[in-house]
Amino acid sequence: MSFPKLTLFAALALVSLAAAGTANAQSATEIQLSYKDKKFDPAEVNAPANTPIVIKLKNLDAKAMEFESKTLKVEKVVAGSSDATINVRAQKPGRYEFFDEYNEKVARGALVVK
């Protein structure tokens, strides 16, 4: 393969990868979630199966919290009065519990994937 053909092939491959990445980002399900007074609002959220999920979490408390889910395999500290984005891989149908690790007994929620 000559150098110009190789360069053209590499450019086309990069464009294809960029397009695939954009398509994946656009197909993610976005979920809005807030946290205040040791409670998630809403306490239960839904998402479609086999689709990446983006959780936009607003911590409305002055203190930091730690969003954690062992089944979703995510863990993220969110400073007080701030926002965070939590990316979750596509999941199979099921119920996935999450909680604030600092207040695990009371601050609980669930993601239901259908």
N, C-alpha and C positions, 0 to 999 in steps of 0.2 A: 504494500500500500504506500503510495507516495505521501510526502509530507503534507501538501494541501488537503488531500483526501482524509488523512488521519486527523488533521486539525478540524475539518468540517465534521467528521464523525464525533470527535470529542465535544465540539460545541453542541451538536444535536443531543448527545447523551446528557449534557448538563441542563439543557432546556427541558428535556423529558423529566429529569429528576426534580427540577424546580416546580414543574407543573404538577407532578405527583405529590410533592410536599404541600403545595397550595390546596390541592383537592382534599388531602387528609385533614388539613387545618379547618377547611370550610365545613367538613362533614361532622365535626365534633359537636356534641350536645352541650350547651352552656347552661349551668345551673347557678342561680343567685341564692346565696345563703347568708344570713346574718347571725351574729352571736352577741347576746346581751344578757346580763344577770344570770349567767351560767345556763343559758338555754339557746338552742339553735332554732332559728325561724326561717322556713318551716322545719319542723322536727323530722319530717319524712319527705323525701323528694324522689321523683321518678325519672328514669332515663331508659332509652331504648337499648336493647341488647346489641352487642357486637359493634358498638359505636364509641369512639373515644369521648371522654367526658372532661369538661373544663368546669371546675367549681370556682366561682367568684365569691370569696368569703370576705365579709365586712365584720371586723371585730369592733363593736360599738362600745365595749367596755374600756376603761382606762388601763386595765392590766392586760398583760400578754396572756395568750392562750395557746394551747398546742393541739391542733387538729390532727387526730390520729385514727387510723383504721388498719387493723391487722389483716383483715380479709382483702382490703383494697391495696394493701402494701403502700400506704402513704403516711407521711408524718411531716408536719410543718408547723413551726412556731410562727405565730402572728402577733406582732407587737400590738399594744393597746392603741385604740383609735386609728387603726390602719386597715388596709385591704391586702388580700393575698390571692394569688391564682394557684390553684391546685390541679395539676393535670393527672387524669386517671386513664389508664389503658382501657380499651374496650373490654367489657365484662360479659359473661354468660348470664342468662336470667337467674335471678336470686335476690336475696336480701343481704345487704352489706352494712353492718353496723359501723358507726363512727362516734367519736367522743372527744371531749377536751381532756387531755391527759392530766391536767392540773385539777380537774373537778370530775373525774371519771364516773363517780357514782351518780351524779345528778345531771351532768351535761352530756346527753346522749342523743343520737339521731340515727337515721337509716336512709340508705340509698336503695331503692327498689328498682331493679333492672328487669324489664319485661320484654 
